[in-house]
């Protein structure tokens, strides 16, 4: 879906995922195609209408949350680095985090890295952005003005940037991942940047070295 305003163009792409969820990508451009902002995230489809109303209204500070009792049995531990998050693991993570368990304790209990736990807690909006996990940018000698870029410019490097994924591409991506192709190789083969490849590998729960490396992008 795309909307043109007086000096802005807004595009929204929604990919339906399993279990009633959707991956939403929003891109804001000027009238001549210069990107001014982009946002990607995953939500339940039943929440889309309320999210739209929330964005259109004045933000409201969320109230405090009661600490729930921990009664659910622990889910099976992840058996390998990069294993996807199932519903039971996500529910267990939420419940025990709110009960006061630290990321280190959750990592030990769920058989995952502490880094993976913290990124998932951030993805669930349960903790602030873990800036210490992101390498700091190099400080330039002289401040530089931010550079504008356009969809067309991105597609000169990655021809399929911002294009929807079709089922055949996803199937081929999963097969190439199992065959051992790296993120860099998949990026060149599918015409998308490594971040987009990493995100899609996690969404389709692909198996292989590239899927393991995909968690470095915030899985």
N, C-alpha and C positions, 0 to 999 in steps of 0.2 A: 504494500500500500504506500502511495506517495501523495504528499500534499504540498502545494506551492503557496507560499505567503508572499508578502510584498517584496521582501529581500532575502527570503530563506526558502529552502526546499527541504522537506522532512520525509525520510523514507523509513518504513518499518517492515522488517522481514521476520516471520515467525515460522520456525520449524517444529512440528509436532514430534515429541519424544514419547518414550514409553511411560506407562503409569500416569497418564493424564497431565504430563508436563510439556512445556514448550520452551524452546530457546528463542529469545527475542533479541534482534539486532536493530538498533536505531542509529541512523546517520543523519546529521544536520549539515547541510551545505549552503553556501551562498548561491545566488541565482546563476553565477557563472561556474559553479561546480567545485569551489574551494571548500574543503571539509572544515567545519568549525567545531565539530564534536561527534563522538560516537560512543555507544553504550551497548554492551552485550551482557545478557544474563539469562538465568533459567528460573521459571516460575510455574506454578500450577495453573492450568488453563482456567479453572474456576475463579482464580483471583484477578484475571485480566481487567474485568470491568471495574473492580474496586481500586486497582492500581491506577487506572486511568483517571478515576475521580480524585484520587489522592494527589496525583501530579497536578491536576487542574485547580486544586484548592490550596489554601494556606497550610503549610506543613504544621503538623501537630506533634509535640514532643511525646513519645510513647511513655506510658506509665510503667511502673515497676512490675516485675513478674514474681509471682510466688514461687518458692523453692519446692519442686515436686518431690514426693517420696520415690525412692528408687526401688521399684518392685519387679521390673521386667528382667528376664534372664539375659545374660550377655550373649551377643551374637557370635557366630563363628569368627575366629580371627582371620585376618587376611593371610593367605598362604604364600603370597609373593608380592614384591614391591610393584606398585602400579595397579593392583587389583581395584576394580571399580567399587563404588559405594552402593550397597544394596539398601533397601528401605529399613531393614532391621538394624543395620550398622548405623545409619543416619539417626534413627530414633534413639538408639543406645547412646550415641555421641551427645545428642541434645540433652537427654535426661541426666546423664552423669556429669556433663559440664555444668548444668544448672544446679546440680547437687554439690558442686564445689571441687570436683576432680580437676587436677592440673593437666595441661597438654601432655606433659611427660608421663603422667599416670595413665592417661587415655591411650597414648601411643603404645605403652607396654601392654595394656589390656586388650587392645584391638589389633596388635601385631602390625602396627604401621609406624612410620617415622613421625617424630614430633613435628617436623615441618609440614607433613601431609595433614596432620591433625589441625594445626593452626590455620592452614589455608582453607580447610573445610569449614572450620568454625567461622572464619571470616565470610566465606561463601554463604553460610546460613545466617549471616548478620548477627552473630552472637558475640563477636569480639571486634575491636577496631582493626583497621588495615595493618597487617604485620610488616611494617616498613623495614624492620631490621633484617627481614629475609630477602630483601631486594637490594642488589648491589647499588651503592650510591653512584650517581652520575659524576663524571669528571667535571671539575670546576674550570670553566674557560678563563683565560687570562683577562679577557674583556667580555662583559656581558653581551650576549647576542640576542637579537630580536627573534622571537619564535618564527619558524618558517611555516608558511602555509603549504598545503599539499592538496591535491585533488584526486578524485576517483580515477581520472584518466592517467594521472602521473603514477599512481600506485599500480595500475594495470600495465604500465610499461615494464615494470619489474615482475609483477605477478598477474598474468593475463586474466585469471579467474577470480581476482579479489572482489569480495562482496557479492559474488554470484551464488545463488542457492545450490545446495548439494542435491544431486539426484541419487536414487537408490543404487544405480549401477556404479556410480563413482564411489559411494560408501562401501559397496561390496568389494570393489577392486582395491580400495584403500586398505581395508581389513586384510585382504589376501597379501598385499605387498608388505604390510607390517609383519604378518606371520612369517613371510619369507626372509625377514631380517633387514629390510630397507631402513635407512636412517631417516631422521626428521629432515635433514638437508636434502637427501635424495627424493623424499616424498614431496618436499616443497617444490623442487624443480619439475618433477613429473606431473604434479597436479596444478601447477601454476598458481599457488597460494603461498603466503608467508608461513614460516614455521609455527607461529602462534596459532594461526587458523588450523593448520594441520594437527597440532597438539590438541586443540579444543575438540576437533571432530573425532580424533582417536579415542578421547575419553568418553565422548557422548555415545559412540557405538561400542564402547567397551572392547576395543581391539586388543590383541595379544601380540607381544613382540618387543624388541629392544626400543623401538621408537615410542611405543606406548608407555614404557617405563620412563623414558626421558621426558615424555609429555607432562609428567607431574612437576617438573621444574618450572612449568609455566603457571603453576597455581592449582594443580589438581589435588 
